[in-house]
Each structure stands twice: as C-alpha cells, then as structure tokens.
Amino acid sequence: MAYDVHIRTADGGVQYPNAFGYDIKDGILMVEVGDDADHADKIYFAPGYWQQYVVDPYGEDPLDLELDVFDDDEDEEYEDDDVEEDHDEADE
C-alpha cells in the first residue's frame, strides 16, 4: 500500500506521493520511499526540522506547500541531454 505523505519543514516542504511507509519515534519522522518495497530507502527528518505532516490528504495541498509534484508538463520536456548542454555551456 502506498501513502501520499506531505511534510512541512523548517525551510519549505516535500511531498512523497508513493511512500511505502512512515513512522514517528522519539520525534524523528521516517518516510520509506523507493522504486519498490524491496528497494526502498528510509528518509529520516530530525525533530527540529520537520514541523507538520499529513498522510493521504483529502485536499491536494493541505499544508500550503505549493509543490508541483503532479505538474508533469515541464518534467517531460527535461532530459539528460539538457543537463549535458548546460554543463558544456558553463565550461566555455
């Protein structure tokens, strides 16, 4: 089962739309993400860094993070070749 986890942090926020799990222990927020459950990483957020979180919200952006996670229009146009071109221009 995948979870949609939104996290407000001290310097912004992050969303994990396909997290495999989450937990809080001793104030440390853990989110498990990856390509599949067998190859997932656990990301830990220190108690002083994360401020709020919501799991499987009814609204698109309940914490007003203003993230564009589902805005795929711009992401589809961005390819590895663009990175190489930008890197080559910087070397000149």
Distance bins in CASP14 RR format, pairs under 12 A and 6 or more apart:
PFRMAT RR
TARGET T0000
AUTHOR 0000-0000-0000
RMODE 2
METHOD distances of the structure
MODEL  1
1 18 0 0 0 0 0 1 0 0 0 0 0
1 19 0 0 0 0 1 0 0 0 0 0 0
1 20 1 0 0 1 0 0 0 0 0 0 0
1 21 0 0 0 0 1 0 0 0 0 0 0
1 22 0 0 0 0 0 1 0 0 0 0 0
1 32 0 0 0 0 0 1 0 0 0 0 0
1 37 0 0 0 0 1 0 0 0 0 0 0
1 55 0 0 0 0 0 1 0 0 0 0 0
1 56 0 0 0 0 1 0 0 0 0 0 0
2 16 0 0 0 0 1 0 0 0 0 0 0
2 17 1 0 0 1 0 0 0 0 0 0 0
2 18 1 0 1 0 0 0 0 0 0 0 0
2 19 1 0 0 1 0 0 0 0 0 0 0
2 20 1 0 0 1 0 0 0 0 0 0 0
2 21 0 0 0 0 1 0 0 0 0 0 0
2 22 0 0 0 0 0 1 0 0 0 0 0
2 31 0 0 0 0 0 1 0 0 0 0 0
2 32 0 0 0 0 0 1 0 0 0 0 0
2 33 0 0 0 0 1 0 0 0 0 0 0
2 34 0 0 0 0 0 1 0 0 0 0 0
2 36 0 0 0 0 0 1 0 0 0 0 0
2 37 0 0 0 0 1 0 0 0 0 0 0
2 40 0 0 0 0 0 1 0 0 0 0 0
2 55 0 0 0 0 0 1 0 0 0 0 0
2 56 0 0 0 0 1 0 0 0 0 0 0
3 15 0 0 0 0 0 1 0 0 0 0 0
3 16 1 0 0 1 0 0 0 0 0 0 0
3 17 0 0 0 0 1 0 0 0 0 0 0
3 18 1 0 0 1 0 0 0 0 0 0 0
3 19 1 0 1 0 0 0 0 0 0 0 0
3 20 1 0 0 1 0 0 0 0 0 0 0
3 21 1 0 1 0 0 0 0 0 0 0 0
3 22 1 0 0 1 0 0 0 0 0 0 0
3 23 0 0 0 0 0 1 0 0 0 0 0
3 31 0 0 0 0 1 0 0 0 0 0 0
3 32 0 0 0 0 1 0 0 0 0 0 0
3 33 0 0 0 0 1 0 0 0 0 0 0
3 53 0 0 0 0 0 1 0 0 0 0 0
3 54 0 0 0 0 0 1 0 0 0 0 0
3 55 1 0 1 0 0 0 0 0 0 0 0
3 56 1 0 1 0 0 0 0 0 0 0 0
3 57 0 0 0 0 0 1 0 0 0 0 0
4 15 1 0 0 1 0 0 0 0 0 0 0
4 16 1 0 0 1 0 0 0 0 0 0 0
4 17 1 0 1 0 0 0 0 0 0 0 0
4 18 1 0 0 1 0 0 0 0 0 0 0
4 19 1 0 0 1 0 0 0 0 0 0 0
4 20 0 0 0 0 0 1 0 0 0 0 0
4 21 0 0 0 0 0 1 0 0 0 0 0
4 22 0 0 0 0 0 1 0 0 0 0 0
4 31 0 0 0 0 0 1 0 0 0 0 0
4 33 0 0 0 0 0 1 0 0 0 0 0
4 53 0 0 0 0 0 1 0 0 0 0 0
4 54 0 0 0 0 1 0 0 0 0 0 0
4 55 1 0 0 1 0 0 0 0 0 0 0
4 56 1 0 1 0 0 0 0 0 0 0 0
4 57 1 0 0 1 0 0 0 0 0 0 0
4 58 0 0 0 0 0 1 0 0 0 0 0
4 59 0 0 0 0 1 0 0 0 0 0 0
4 60 0 0 0 0 1 0 0 0 0 0 0
4 61 0 0 0 0 0 1 0 0 0 0 0
4 62 0 0 0 0 0 1 0 0 0 0 0
4 63 0 0 0 0 0 1 0 0 0 0 0
4 67 0 0 0 0 0 1 0 0 0 0 0
4 69 0 0 0 0 1 0 0 0 0 0 0
4 70 0 0 0 0 0 1 0 0 0 0 0
5 13 0 0 0 0 0 1 0 0 0 0 0
5 14 0 0 0 0 1 0 0 0 0 0 0
5 15 1 0 0 1 0 0 0 0 0 0 0
5 16 1 0 1 0 0 0 0 0 0 0 0
5 17 0 0 0 0 1 0 0 0 0 0 0
5 18 0 0 0 0 1 0 0 0 0 0 0
5 19 1 0 1 0 0 0 0 0 0 0 0
5 20 0 0 0 0 0 1 0 0 0 0 0
5 21 1 0 0 1 0 0 0 0 0 0 0
5 22 1 0 1 0 0 0 0 0 0 0 0
5 23 0 0 0 0 0 1 0 0 0 0 0
5 24 0 0 0 0 0 1 0 0 0 0 0
5 29 0 0 0 0 1 0 0 0 0 0 0
5 30 0 0 0 0 0 1 0 0 0 0 0
5 31 1 0 1 0 0 0 0 0 0 0 0
5 32 0 0 0 0 1 0 0 0 0 0 0
5 33 0 0 0 0 1 0 0 0 0 0 0
5 43 0 0 0 0 1 0 0 0 0 0 0
5 45 0 0 0 0 0 1 0 0 0 0 0
5 50 0 0 0 0 0 1 0 0 0 0 0
5 52 0 0 0 0 0 1 0 0 0 0 0
5 53 1 0 0 1 0 0 0 0 0 0 0
5 54 1 0 0 1 0 0 0 0 0 0 0
5 55 1 0 1 0 0 0 0 0 0 0 0
5 56 0 0 0 0 1 0 0 0 0 0 0
5 57 0 0 0 0 1 0 0 0 0 0 0
5 62 0 0 0 0 0 1 0 0 0 0 0
5 63 0 0 0 0 0 1 0 0 0 0 0
5 65 0 0 0 0 0 1 0 0 0 0 0
5 67 0 0 0 0 0 1 0 0 0 0 0
5 69 0 0 0 0 0 1 0 0 0 0 0
6 12 0 0 0 0 0 1 0 0 0 0 0
6 13 1 0 0 1 0 0 0 0 0 0 0
6 14 1 0 0 1 0 0 0 0 0 0 0
6 15 1 0 1 0 0 0 0 0 0 0 0
6 16 0 0 0 0 1 0 0 0 0 0 0
6 17 0 0 0 0 1 0 0 0 0 0 0
6 19 0 0 0 0 0 1 0 0 0 0 0
6 22 0 0 0 0 0 1 0 0 0 0 0
6 29 0 0 0 0 0 1 0 0 0 0 0
6 31 0 0 0 0 0 1 0 0 0 0 0
6 50 0 0 0 0 0 1 0 0 0 0 0
6 51 0 0 0 0 0 1 0 0 0 0 0
6 52 0 0 0 0 1 0 0 0 0 0 0
6 53 1 0 0 1 0 0 0 0 0 0 0
6 54 1 0 1 0 0 0 0 0 0 0 0
6 55 1 0 0 1 0 0 0 0 0 0 0
6 56 0 0 0 0 1 0 0 0 0 0 0
6 57 1 0 0 1 0 0 0 0 0 0 0
6 58 0 0 0 0 0 1 0 0 0 0 0
6 59 0 0 0 0 1 0 0 0 0 0 0
6 60 0 0 0 0 1 0 0 0 0 0 0
6 61 1 0 0 1 0 0 0 0 0 0 0
6 62 1 0 0 1 0 0 0 0 0 0 0
6 63 1 0 1 0 0 0 0 0 0 0 0
6 64 0 0 0 0 1 0 0 0 0 0 0
6 65 1 0 0 1 0 0 0 0 0 0 0
6 66 0 0 0 0 0 1 0 0 0 0 0
6 67 1 0 0 1 0 0 0 0 0 0 0
6 69 0 0 0 0 1 0 0 0 0 0 0
7 13 1 0 1 0 0 0 0 0 0 0 0
7 14 1 0 1 0 0 0 0 0 0 0 0
7 15 1 0 0 1 0 0 0 0 0 0 0
7 16 1 0 0 1 0 0 0 0 0 0 0
7 19 0 0 0 0 0 1 0 0 0 0 0
7 22 0 0 0 0 1 0 0 0 0 0 0
7 24 0 0 0 0 0 1 0 0 0 0 0
7 29 1 0 0 1 0 0 0 0 0 0 0
7 30 0 0 0 0 0 1 0 0 0 0 0
7 31 1 0 0 1 0 0 0 0 0 0 0
7 33 0 0 0 0 0 1 0 0 0 0 0
7 43 0 0 0 0 1 0 0 0 0 0 0
7 44 0 0 0 0 0 1 0 0 0 0 0
7 45 1 0 0 1 0 0 0 0 0 0 0
7 46 0 0 0 0 0 1 0 0 0 0 0
7 49 0 0 0 0 1 0 0 0 0 0 0
7 50 1 0 1 0 0 0 0 0 0 0 0
7 51 0 0 0 0 1 0 0 0 0 0 0
7 52 1 0 0 1 0 0 0 0 0 0 0
7 53 1 0 1 0 0 0 0 0 0 0 0
7 54 0 0 0 0 1 0 0 0 0 0 0
7 55 0 0 0 0 1 0 0 0 0 0 0
7 57 0 0 0 0 0 1 0 0 0 0 0
7 62 0 0 0 0 0 1 0 0 0 0 0
7 63 1 0 0 1 0 0 0 0 0 0 0
7 65 0 0 0 0 1 0 0 0 0 0 0
7 67 0 0 0 0 0 1 0 0 0 0 0
8 14 0 0 0 0 1 0 0 0 0 0 0
8 15 0 0 0 0 0 1 0 0 0 0 0
8 29 0 0 0 0 0 1 0 0 0 0 0
8 45 0 0 0 0 0 1 0 0 0 0 0
8 48 0 0 0 0 0 1 0 0 0 0 0
8 49 0 0 0 0 0 1 0 0 0 0 0
8 50 1 0 0 1 0 0 0 0 0 0 0
8 51 1 0 1 0 0 0 0 0 0 0 0
8 52 1 0 1 0 0 0 0 0 0 0 0
8 53 1 0 0 1 0 0 0 0 0 0 0
8 54 0 0 0 0 1 0 0 0 0 0 0
8 61 0 0 0 0 0 1 0 0 0 0 0
8 62 0 0 0 0 1 0 0 0 0 0 0
8 63 1 0 1 0 0 0 0 0 0 0 0
8 64 0 0 0 0 1 0 0 0 0 0 0
8 65 1 0 0 1 0 0 0 0 0 0 0
8 66 0 0 0 0 0 1 0 0 0 0 0
8 67 0 0 0 0 0 1 0 0 0 0 0
9 15 0 0 0 0 0 1 0 0 0 0 0
9 29 0 0 0 0 1 0 0 0 0 0 0
9 31 0 0 0 0 0 1 0 0 0 0 0
9 43 0 0 0 0 0 1 0 0 0 0 0
9 45 1 0 0 1 0 0 0 0 0 0 0
9 46 0 0 0 0 1 0 0 0 0 0 0
9 47 0 0 0 0 0 1 0 0 0 0 0
9 48 0 0 0 0 1 0 0 0 0 0 0
9 49 1 0 1 0 0 0 0 0 0 0 0
9 50 1 0 1 0 0 0 0 0 0 0 0
9 51 1 0 0 1 0 0 0 0 0 0 0
9 52 0 0 0 0 1 0 0 0 0 0 0
9 53 0 0 0 0 1 0 0 0 0 0 0
9 63 0 0 0 0 0 1 0 0 0 0 0
9 65 0 0 0 0 1 0 0 0 0 0 0
9 67 0 0 0 0 0 1 0 0 0 0 0
10 45 0 0 0 0 1 0 0 0 0 0 0
10 46 0 0 0 0 1 0 0 0 0 0 0
10 47 0 0 0 0 0 1 0 0 0 0 0
10 48 1 0 0 1 0 0 0 0 0 0 0
10 49 1 0 1 0 0 0 0 0 0 0 0
10 50 1 0 0 1 0 0 0 0 0 0 0
10 51 1 0 0 1 0 0 0 0 0 0 0
10 52 0 0 0 0 0 1 0 0 0 0 0
11 45 0 0 0 0 0 1 0 0 0 0 0
11 48 0 0 0 0 0 1 0 0 0 0 0
11 49 0 0 0 0 1 0 0 0 0 0 0
11 50 0 0 0 0 0 1 0 0 0 0 0
11 51 0 0 0 0 0 1 0 0 0 0 0
11 65 0 0 0 0 0 1 0 0 0 0 0
12 45 0 0 0 0 0 1 0 0 0 0 0
12 49 0 0 0 0 0 1 0 0 0 0 0
12 50 0 0 0 0 0 1 0 0 0 0 0
12 51 0 0 0 0 1 0 0 0 0 0 0
12 52 0 0 0 0 0 1 0 0 0 0 0
12 63 0 0 0 0 1 0 0 0 0 0 0
12 64 0 0 0 0 0 1 0 0 0 0 0
12 65 1 0 0 1 0 0 0 0 0 0 0
12 66 0 0 0 0 1 0 0 0 0 0 0
12 67 0 0 0 0 1 0 0 0 0 0 0
13 45 0 0 0 0 0 1 0 0 0 0 0
13 49 0 0 0 0 0 1 0 0 0 0 0
13 50 0 0 0 0 1 0 0 0 0 0 0
13 51 0 0 0 0 1 0 0 0 0 0 0
13 52 0 0 0 0 1 0 0 0 0 0 0
13 53 0 0 0 0 1 0 0 0 0 0 0
13 54 0 0 0 0 0 1 0 0 0 0 0
13 61 0 0 0 0 0 1 0 0 0 0 0
13 63 1 0 0 1 0 0 0 0 0 0 0
13 64 0 0 0 0 0 1 0 0 0 0 0
13 65 1 0 1 0 0 0 0 0 0 0 0
13 66 0 0 0 0 1 0 0 0 0 0 0
13 67 1 0 0 1 0 0 0 0 0 0 0
13 69 0 0 0 0 0 1 0 0 0 0 0
14 29 0 0 0 0 0 1 0 0 0 0 0
14 31 0 0 0 0 1 0 0 0 0 0 0
14 33 0 0 0 0 0 1 0 0 0 0 0
14 43 0 0 0 0 1 0 0 0 0 0 0
14 45 0 0 0 0 1 0 0 0 0 0 0
14 49 0 0 0 0 0 1 0 0 0 0 0
14 50 0 0 0 0 1 0 0 0 0 0 0
14 51 0 0 0 0 0 1 0 0 0 0 0
14 52 0 0 0 0 0 1 0 0 0 0 0
14 53 0 0 0 0 1 0 0 0 0 0 0
14 63 0 0 0 0 0 1 0 0 0 0 0
14 65 1 0 0 1 0 0 0 0 0 0 0
14 66 0 0 0 0 0 1 0 0 0 0 0
14 67 1 0 0 1 0 0 0 0 0 0 0
14 69 0 0 0 0 1 0 0 0 0 0 0
15 31 0 0 0 0 0 1 0 0 0 0 0
15 33 0 0 0 0 0 1 0 0 0 0 0
15 53 0 0 0 0 0 1 0 0 0 0 0
15 54 0 0 0 0 1 0 0 0 0 0 0
15 55 0 0 0 0 0 1 0 0 0 0 0
15 56 0 0 0 0 0 1 0 0 0 0 0
15 57 0 0 0 0 1 0 0 0 0 0 0
15 60 0 0 0 0 1 0 0 0 0 0 0
15 61 0 0 0 0 1 0 0 0 0 0 0
15 62 0 0 0 0 0 1 0 0 0 0 0
15 63 0 0 0 0 1 0 0 0 0 0 0
15 65 1 0 0 1 0 0 0 0 0 0 0
15 66 0 0 0 0 0 1 0 0 0 0 0
15 67 1 0 1 0 0 0 0 0 0 0 0
15 68 0 0 0 0 1 0 0 0 0 0 0
15 69 1 0 1 0 0 0 0 0 0 0 0
15 70 0 0 0 0 1 0 0 0 0 0 0
15 71 0 0 0 0 0 1 0 0 0 0 0
16 22 0 0 0 0 1 0 0 0 0 0 0
16 29 0 0 0 0 0 1 0 0 0 0 0
16 30 0 0 0 0 0 1 0 0 0 0 0
16 31 1 0 1 0 0 0 0 0 0 0 0
16 32 0 0 0 0 1 0 0 0 0 0 0
16 33 1 0 1 0 0 0 0 0 0 0 0
16 34 0 0 0 0 1 0 0 0 0 0 0
16 40 0 0 0 0 0 1 0 0 0 0 0
16 41 0 0 0 0 0 1 0 0 0 0 0
16 42 0 0 0 0 0 1 0 0 0 0 0
16 43 0 0 0 0 1 0 0 0 0 0 0
16 45 0 0 0 0 0 1 0 0 0 0 0
16 53 0 0 0 0 0 1 0 0 0 0 0
16 54 0 0 0 0 0 1 0 0 0 0 0
16 55 0 0 0 0 1 0 0 0 0 0 0
16 56 0 0 0 0 0 1 0 0 0 0 0
16 65 0 0 0 0 0 1 0 0 0 0 0
16 67 0 0 0 0 0 1 0 0 0 0 0
16 69 0 0 0 0 1 0 0 0 0 0 0
17 31 0 0 0 0 0 1 0 0 0 0 0
17 33 0 0 0 0 1 0 0 0 0 0 0
17 34 0 0 0 0 0 1 0 0 0 0 0
17 55 0 0 0 0 0 1 0 0 0 0 0
17 56 0 0 0 0 0 1 0 0 0 0 0
17 57 0 0 0 0 0 1 0 0 0 0 0
17 60 0 0 0 0 0 1 0 0 0 0 0
17 61 0 0 0 0 0 1 0 0 0 0 0
17 67 0 0 0 0 1 0 0 0 0 0 0
17 68 0 0 0 0 0 1 0 0 0 0 0
17 69 1 0 1 0 0 0 0 0 0 0 0
17 70 1 0 0 1 0 0 0 0 0 0 0
17 72 0 0 0 0 0 1 0 0 0 0 0
18 31 0 0 0 0 0 1 0 0 0 0 0
18 32 0 0 0 0 0 1 0 0 0 0 0
18 33 1 0 0 1 0 0 0 0 0 0 0
18 34 1 0 0 1 0 0 0 0 0 0 0
18 35 0 0 0 0 1 0 0 0 0 0 0
18 36 0 0 0 0 1 0 0 0 0 0 0
18 37 0 0 0 0 0 1 0 0 0 0 0
18 40 0 0 0 0 0 1 0 0 0 0 0
18 56 0 0 0 0 0 1 0 0 0 0 0
18 69 0 0 0 0 0 1 0 0 0 0 0
18 70 0 0 0 0 0 1 0 0 0 0 0
19 29 0 0 0 0 0 1 0 0 0 0 0
19 30 0 0 0 0 1 0 0 0 0 0 0
19 31 1 0 1 0 0 0 0 0 0 0 0
19 32 1 0 0 1 0 0 0 0 0 0 0
19 33 1 0 1 0 0 0 0 0 0 0 0
19 34 0 0 0 0 1 0 0 0 0 0 0
19 37 0 0 0 0 0 1 0 0 0 0 0
19 40 0 0 0 0 1 0 0 0 0 0 0
19 41 0 0 0 0 0 1 0 0 0 0 0
19 42 0 0 0 0 0 1 0 0 0 0 0
19 43 0 0 0 0 1 0 0 0 0 0 0
19 53 0 0 0 0 0 1 0 0 0 0 0
19 54 0 0 0 0 0 1 0 0 0 0 0
19 55 0 0 0 0 1 0 0 0 0 0 0
19 56 0 0 0 0 1 0 0 0 0 0 0
20 30 0 0 0 0 0 1 0 0 0 0 0
20 31 0 0 0 0 1 0 0 0 0 0 0
20 32 1 0 1 0 0 0 0 0 0 0 0
20 33 1 0 0 1 0 0 0 0 0 0 0
20 34 1 0 0 1 0 0 0 0 0 0 0
20 35 0 0 0 0 0 1 0 0 0 0 0
20 36 0 0 0 0 1 0 0 0 0 0 0
20 37 1 0 1 0 0 0 0 0 0 0 0
20 38 0 0 0 0 1 0 0 0 0 0 0
20 39 0 0 0 0 0 1 0 0 0 0 0
20 40 1 0 1 0 0 0 0 0 0 0 0
20 41 0 0 0 0 1 0 0 0 0 0 0
20 42 0 0 0 0 1 0 0 0 0 0 0
20 43 0 0 0 0 0 1 0 0 0 0 0
21 29 0 0 0 0 0 1 0 0 0 0 0
21 30 0 0 0 0 1 0 0 0 0 0 0
21 31 1 0 0 1 0 0 0 0 0 0 0
21 32 1 0 1 0 0 0 0 0 0 0 0
21 33 0 0 0 0 1 0 0 0 0 0 0
21 34 0 0 0 0 0 1 0 0 0 0 0
21 37 0 0 0 0 1 0 0 0 0 0 0
21 40 0 0 0 0 1 0 0 0 0 0 0
21 41 0 0 0 0 0 1 0 0 0 0 0
21 42 0 0 0 0 1 0 0 0 0 0 0
21 43 0 0 0 0 0 1 0 0 0 0 0
21 55 0 0 0 0 1 0 0 0 0 0 0
21 56 0 0 0 0 0 1 0 0 0 0 0
22 28 0 0 0 0 0 1 0 0 0 0 0
22 29 1 0 0 1 0 0 0 0 0 0 0
22 30 1 0 0 1 0 0 0 0 0 0 0
22 31 1 0 1 0 0 0 0 0 0 0 0
22 32 1 0 0 1 0 0 0 0 0 0 0
22 33 0 0 0 0 1 0 0 0 0 0 0
22 40 0 0 0 0 0 1 0 0 0 0 0
22 42 0 0 0 0 1 0 0 0 0 0 0
22 43 0 0 0 0 1 0 0 0 0 0 0
22 44 0 0 0 0 0 1 0 0 0 0 0
22 45 0 0 0 0 0 1 0 0 0 0 0
22 50 0 0 0 0 0 1 0 0 0 0 0
22 53 1 0 0 1 0 0 0 0 0 0 0
22 54 0 0 0 0 0 1 0 0 0 0 0
22 55 1 0 0 1 0 0 0 0 0 0 0
22 56 0 0 0 0 0 1 0 0 0 0 0
23 29 1 0 0 1 0 0 0 0 0 0 0
23 30 1 0 1 0 0 0 0 0 0 0 0
23 31 0 0 0 0 1 0 0 0 0 0 0
23 32 0 0 0 0 1 0 0 0 0 0 0
23 42 0 0 0 0 1 0 0 0 0 0 0
23 43 0 0 0 0 0 1 0 0 0 0 0
23 44 0 0 0 0 1 0 0 0 0 0 0
23 45 0 0 0 0 0 1 0 0 0 0 0
23 53 0 0 0 0 0 1 0 0 0 0 0
23 55 0 0 0 0 0 1 0 0 0 0 0
24 30 1 0 0 1 0 0 0 0 0 0 0
24 31 0 0 0 0 0 1 0 0 0 0 0
24 44 0 0 0 0 0 1 0 0 0 0 0
24 45 0 0 0 0 1 0 0 0 0 0 0
24 46 0 0 0 0 0 1 0 0 0 0 0
24 47 0 0 0 0 1 0 0 0 0 0 0
24 50 0 0 0 0 1 0 0 0 0 0 0
24 53 0 0 0 0 1 0 0 0 0 0 0
24 55 0 0 0 0 0 1 0 0 0 0 0
25 42 0 0 0 0 0 1 0 0 0 0 0
25 44 0 0 0 0 1 0 0 0 0 0 0
25 45 0 0 0 0 0 1 0 0 0 0 0
25 47 0 0 0 0 0 1 0 0 0 0 0
26 44 0 0 0 0 0 1 0 0 0 0 0
26 46 0 0 0 0 0 1 0 0 0 0 0
26 47 1 0 0 1 0 0 0 0 0 0 0
27 44 0 0 0 0 0 1 0 0 0 0 0
27 45 0 0 0 0 1 0 0 0 0 0 0
27 46 0 0 0 0 1 0 0 0 0 0 0
27 47 1 0 1 0 0 0 0 0 0 0 0
27 48 0 0 0 0 1 0 0 0 0 0 0
27 49 0 0 0 0 0 1 0 0 0 0 0
27 50 0 0 0 0 1 0 0 0 0 0 0
27 51 0 0 0 0 0 1 0 0 0 0 0
27 53 0 0 0 0 0 1 0 0 0 0 0
28 42 0 0 0 0 0 1 0 0 0 0 0
28 43 0 0 0 0 0 1 0 0 0 0 0
28 44 1 0 1 0 0 0 0 0 0 0 0
28 45 1 0 0 1 0 0 0 0 0 0 0
28 46 1 0 0 1 0 0 0 0 0 0 0
28 47 1 0 0 1 0 0 0 0 0 0 0
28 48 0 0 0 0 1 0 0 0 0 0 0
28 49 0 0 0 0 1 0 0 0 0 0 0
28 50 0 0 0 0 1 0 0 0 0 0 0
29 42 0 0 0 0 0 1 0 0 0 0 0
29 43 0 0 0 0 1 0 0 0 0 0 0
29 44 1 0 0 1 0 0 0 0 0 0 0
29 45 1 0 1 0 0 0 0 0 0 0 0
29 46 0 0 0 0 1 0 0 0 0 0 0
29 47 0 0 0 0 1 0 0 0 0 0 0
29 48 0 0 0 0 1 0 0 0 0 0 0
29 49 0 0 0 0 1 0 0 0 0 0 0
29 50 1 0 1 0 0 0 0 0 0 0 0
29 51 0 0 0 0 0 1 0 0 0 0 0
29 52 0 0 0 0 0 1 0 0 0 0 0
29 53 1 0 0 1 0 0 0 0 0 0 0
29 54 0 0 0 0 0 1 0 0 0 0 0
29 55 0 0 0 0 0 1 0 0 0 0 0
30 40 0 0 0 0 0 1 0 0 0 0 0
30 41 0 0 0 0 0 1 0 0 0 0 0
30 42 1 0 1 0 0 0 0 0 0 0 0
30 43 1 0 0 1 0 0 0 0 0 0 0
30 44 1 0 1 0 0 0 0 0 0 0 0
30 45 1 0 0 1 0 0 0 0 0 0 0
30 46 0 0 0 0 0 1 0 0 0 0 0
30 47 0 0 0 0 0 1 0 0 0 0 0
30 50 0 0 0 0 0 1 0 0 0 0 0
30 53 0 0 0 0 0 1 0 0 0 0 0
31 40 0 0 0 0 1 0 0 0 0 0 0
31 41 0 0 0 0 1 0 0 0 0 0 0
31 42 1 0 0 1 0 0 0 0 0 0 0
31 43 1 0 1 0 0 0 0 0 0 0 0
31 44 0 0 0 0 1 0 0 0 0 0 0
31 45 1 0 0 1 0 0 0 0 0 0 0
31 50 0 0 0 0 1 0 0 0 0 0 0
31 53 0 0 0 0 1 0 0 0 0 0 0
31 55 0 0 0 0 1 0 0 0 0 0 0
32 38 0 0 0 0 0 1 0 0 0 0 0
32 39 0 0 0 0 0 1 0 0 0 0 0
32 40 1 0 1 0 0 0 0 0 0 0 0
32 41 1 0 0 1 0 0 0 0 0 0 0
32 42 1 0 1 0 0 0 0 0 0 0 0
32 43 1 0 0 1 0 0 0 0 0 0 0
32 44 0 0 0 0 0 1 0 0 0 0 0
33 39 0 0 0 0 0 1 0 0 0 0 0
33 40 1 0 0 1 0 0 0 0 0 0 0
33 41 1 0 0 1 0 0 0 0 0 0 0
33 42 0 0 0 0 1 0 0 0 0 0 0
33 43 1 0 0 1 0 0 0 0 0 0 0
33 44 0 0 0 0 0 1 0 0 0 0 0
34 40 1 0 1 0 0 0 0 0 0 0 0
34 41 1 0 1 0 0 0 0 0 0 0 0
34 42 0 0 0 0 1 0 0 0 0 0 0
34 43 0 0 0 0 1 0 0 0 0 0 0
35 41 0 0 0 0 1 0 0 0 0 0 0
43 49 0 0 0 0 0 1 0 0 0 0 0
43 50 0 0 0 0 0 1 0 0 0 0 0
44 50 0 0 0 0 1 0 0 0 0 0 0
45 51 0 0 0 0 1 0 0 0 0 0 0
45 52 0 0 0 0 0 1 0 0 0 0 0
45 53 0 0 0 0 1 0 0 0 0 0 0
50 63 0 0 0 0 0 1 0 0 0 0 0
51 63 0 0 0 0 1 0 0 0 0 0 0
51 65 0 0 0 0 0 1 0 0 0 0 0
52 62 0 0 0 0 1 0 0 0 0 0 0
52 63 1 0 1 0 0 0 0 0 0 0 0
52 64 0 0 0 0 0 1 0 0 0 0 0
52 65 0 0 0 0 1 0 0 0 0 0 0
53 62 0 0 0 0 0 1 0 0 0 0 0
53 63 1 0 0 1 0 0 0 0 0 0 0
53 65 0 0 0 0 0 1 0 0 0 0 0
54 60 0 0 0 0 0 1 0 0 0 0 0
54 61 0 0 0 0 1 0 0 0 0 0 0
54 62 1 0 1 0 0 0 0 0 0 0 0
54 63 1 0 0 1 0 0 0 0 0 0 0
54 64 0 0 0 0 0 1 0 0 0 0 0
54 65 0 0 0 0 1 0 0 0 0 0 0
55 62 0 0 0 0 0 1 0 0 0 0 0
55 63 0 0 0 0 0 1 0 0 0 0 0
56 62 0 0 0 0 0 1 0 0 0 0 0
57 63 0 0 0 0 1 0 0 0 0 0 0
57 64 0 0 0 0 0 1 0 0 0 0 0
57 65 0 0 0 0 0 1 0 0 0 0 0
59 65 0 0 0 0 0 1 0 0 0 0 0
60 66 0 0 0 0 0 1 0 0 0 0 0
60 67 0 0 0 0 1 0 0 0 0 0 0
60 68 0 0 0 0 0 1 0 0 0 0 0
60 69 0 0 0 0 1 0 0 0 0 0 0
60 70 1 0 0 1 0 0 0 0 0 0 0
60 71 0 0 0 0 0 1 0 0 0 0 0
61 67 1 0 0 1 0 0 0 0 0 0 0
61 68 0 0 0 0 0 1 0 0 0 0 0
61 69 0 0 0 0 1 0 0 0 0 0 0
61 70 0 0 0 0 0 1 0 0 0 0 0
61 71 0 0 0 0 0 1 0 0 0 0 0
68 74 1 0 0 1 0 0 0 0 0 0 0
68 75 0 0 0 0 1 0 0 0 0 0 0
69 75 0 0 0 0 1 0 0 0 0 0 0
71 77 0 0 0 0 0 1 0 0 0 0 0
71 78 0 0 0 0 0 1 0 0 0 0 0
72 78 0 0 0 0 0 1 0 0 0 0 0
74 82 0 0 0 0 0 1 0 0 0 0 0
75 82 0 0 0 0 0 1 0 0 0 0 0
76 82 0 0 0 0 0 1 0 0 0 0 0
78 85 0 0 0 0 0 1 0 0 0 0 0
78 86 0 0 0 0 0 1 0 0 0 0 0
79 85 0 0 0 0 1 0 0 0 0 0 0
79 86 0 0 0 0 0 1 0 0 0 0 0
80 86 0 0 0 0 0 1 0 0 0 0 0
80 87 0 0 0 0 0 1 0 0 0 0 0
81 87 0 0 0 0 0 1 0 0 0 0 0
81 88 0 0 0 0 0 1 0 0 0 0 0
82 88 0 0 0 0 0 1 0 0 0 0 0
82 89 0 0 0 0 0 1 0 0 0 0 0
83 89 0 0 0 0 0 1 0 0 0 0 0
83 90 0 0 0 0 0 1 0 0 0 0 0
84 90 0 0 0 0 0 1 0 0 0 0 0
84 91 0 0 0 0 0 1 0 0 0 0 0
85 91 0 0 0 0 0 1 0 0 0 0 0
85 92 0 0 0 0 0 1 0 0 0 0 0
86 92 0 0 0 0 0 1 0 0 0 0 0
END
